[in-house]
Amino acid sequence: MAYFVISFDLKHARLRNYQNFYQALRSFDGVEIREFVYIVDSRLSISRLFSEIHRWLHEDDALFITEFAKKPSWTKTLPGTKAWIDARFP
């Protein structure tokens, strides 16, 4: 299992349908930590994870994914962040 930060910018979120994108994102065991920023764990490689999510975006949308292995530090995150991190980094 690996841990990833997924950040994205949907340029025309109000004008386009992103239902498939969010469904793909929610299929991973993760939590939204800030608006447009998720942390997830997955058995997929980073390139496969990118492919699974990126295919639902439009060409002018932005996507950033990075892997992390150490317990992150944080402040002012959305509910659920602390529990997700504590469950994986006791």
Buried (B, 14 or more C-beta within 10 A) or exposed (E): EBBBBBBBEBEEEEEBEBEEBEEBBEEBBBBBBEEBBBBBBBEBEEEEBBEBBBEBBEEEBEBEBEEEEEEEEEEEBEEEBEEBBEEEEE
